[in-house]
C-alpha cells in the first residue's frame, strides 16, 4: 500500500517582460532564473515556475494555463505603445477576470494598477544619487 501522500504541483506562470543587461544577468541570471530562485529559497518544492517571454510576443495559451501568475519588471513603461505591451495588457485583463491569483513586480504592478483603473504615468521629478 502507498503512503497516502499526494504531491500537488502549483504552476506559477512568470510573464517575463524584459531581459537584464548582460553585466547584471551575469551575477544571478535573467529574470526567470531570479524568480525561480526566489521561489526555491522560500522552500516551495511544490511550485513549478513556467516562464513566458511576453516581451518577445510569446503569451501563455490561456489564463488557465497556470494556477498563479507573476508579471515581472521591465525597463519599459506600461504606457509605452509597444505591441507586446498592448498584448500583455489584454492578457492581464483576462487574468484579472479569472480565479488565479496575480501579482506584479515593478512594471507588473503598474500594469495591473492601470488595468484596474488607476492612473499610471511618468513621475514629475528625477531621483538624485549622492
C-alpha positions as CSV (number, residue, x, y, z in Angstrom):
1,X,0.0,0.0,0.0
2,X,1.2,3.6,-0.7
3,X,2.0,6.2,1.9
4,X,-1.2,8.2,1.1
5,X,0.8,11.3,0.4
6,X,-0.4,13.3,-2.5
7,X,2.0,15.6,-4.1
8,X,0.4,18.7,-5.7
9,X,2.3,20.9,-8.0
10,X,1.3,24.5,-8.4
11,X,2.1,26.0,-11.8
12,X,3.4,29.6,-11.4
13,X,3.3,31.4,-14.7
14,X,6.1,34.1,-14.9
15,X,5.4,36.7,-17.5
16,X,8.9,37.8,-18.4
17,X,8.8,41.4,-19.6
18,X,12.4,42.2,-20.4
19,X,16.0,40.9,-20.3
20,X,18.5,42.2,-17.8
21,X,21.7,43.8,-19.1
22,X,24.5,41.1,-19.5
23,X,26.6,42.6,-16.7
24,X,23.6,42.3,-14.3
25,X,22.4,38.9,-15.6
26,X,26.0,37.5,-15.2
27,X,25.6,37.8,-11.4
28,X,22.5,35.7,-10.9
29,X,20.8,35.1,-14.3
30,X,17.9,36.6,-16.1
31,X,14.5,37.4,-14.6
32,X,13.1,33.9,-15.0
33,X,16.0,32.4,-13.1
34,X,15.8,35.1,-10.4
35,X,12.1,34.4,-9.8
36,X,12.7,30.6,-9.8
37,X,15.5,31.1,-7.2
38,X,13.2,33.2,-5.1
39,X,10.5,30.6,-5.1
40,X,13.1,27.9,-4.3
41,X,14.5,29.9,-1.4
42,X,11.1,30.1,0.1
43,X,11.1,26.3,0.4
44,X,8.3,25.9,-2.0
45,X,9.1,22.5,-3.5
46,X,5.6,22.1,-4.9
47,X,5.8,25.1,-7.2
48,X,6.8,24.7,-10.9
49,X,7.9,28.0,-12.4
50,X,6.9,28.4,-16.1
51,X,8.4,31.4,-17.8
52,X,6.7,33.1,-20.7
53,X,8.8,35.7,-22.6
54,X,6.0,38.1,-23.3
55,X,8.5,40.8,-24.3
56,X,9.2,38.5,-27.3
57,X,5.5,38.3,-28.1
58,X,5.0,34.9,-26.6
59,X,2.0,34.9,-24.4
60,X,0.6,31.9,-22.5
61,X,-2.1,29.9,-24.3
62,X,-4.8,31.0,-21.8
63,X,-5.2,32.4,-18.3
64,X,-5.9,28.9,-17.0
65,X,-2.5,27.5,-18.2
66,X,-1.2,28.2,-14.7
67,X,-2.5,28.2,-11.2
68,X,-1.0,31.6,-10.3
69,X,0.7,34.4,-12.2
70,X,3.6,36.8,-11.7
71,X,4.1,39.8,-14.1
72,X,7.7,40.9,-13.8
73,X,9.8,44.0,-14.2
74,X,10.8,45.9,-17.4
75,X,12.8,48.9,-18.4
76,X,9.8,49.9,-20.4
77,X,6.8,51.9,-19.2
78,X,3.3,50.4,-19.1
79,X,2.1,53.4,-21.2
80,X,4.6,52.7,-24.0
81,X,2.8,51.8,-27.2
82,X,4.8,48.6,-27.9
83,X,2.9,45.7,-29.5
84,X,3.9,43.2,-26.8
85,X,2.8,45.6,-24.0
86,X,-0.6,46.1,-25.7
87,X,-1.0,42.3,-26.0
88,X,0.1,41.8,-22.3
89,X,-2.5,44.4,-21.2
90,X,-5.2,42.4,-22.9
91,X,-4.0,39.2,-21.3
92,X,-3.8,40.9,-17.9
93,X,-7.4,41.9,-18.2
94,X,-8.3,38.3,-18.8
95,X,-6.1,37.3,-15.8
96,X,-7.9,39.8,-13.6
97,X,-11.2,38.4,-14.6
98,X,-10.2,34.9,-13.7
99,X,-9.7,33.0,-10.5
100,X,-6.0,32.6,-10.3
101,X,-4.0,34.9,-8.1
102,X,-1.9,37.5,-9.9
103,X,1.0,39.6,-8.5
104,X,3.0,42.2,-10.3
105,X,6.6,43.4,-9.5
106,X,7.6,46.9,-10.6
107,X,6.4,47.2,-14.2
108,X,4.0,44.3,-13.5
109,X,2.3,46.1,-10.6
110,X,2.0,49.3,-12.6
111,X,0.4,47.3,-15.5
112,X,-2.1,45.7,-13.1
113,X,-2.9,49.0,-11.5
114,X,-3.5,50.5,-14.9
115,X,-5.8,47.7,-15.9
116,X,-7.7,48.1,-12.7
117,X,-8.3,51.8,-13.5
118,X,-5.6,53.6,-11.5
119,X,-3.7,56.4,-13.2
120,X,-0.2,55.4,-14.2
121,X,2.3,57.8,-15.8
122,X,5.8,59.3,-15.6
123,X,6.9,60.9,-12.4
124,X,7.4,64.7,-12.5
125,X,10.8,64.6,-10.7
126,X,14.2,63.0,-11.0
127,X,16.0,60.9,-8.5
128,X,19.3,62.2,-7.2
129,X,22.0,59.9,-6.0
130,X,24.6,61.0,-3.5
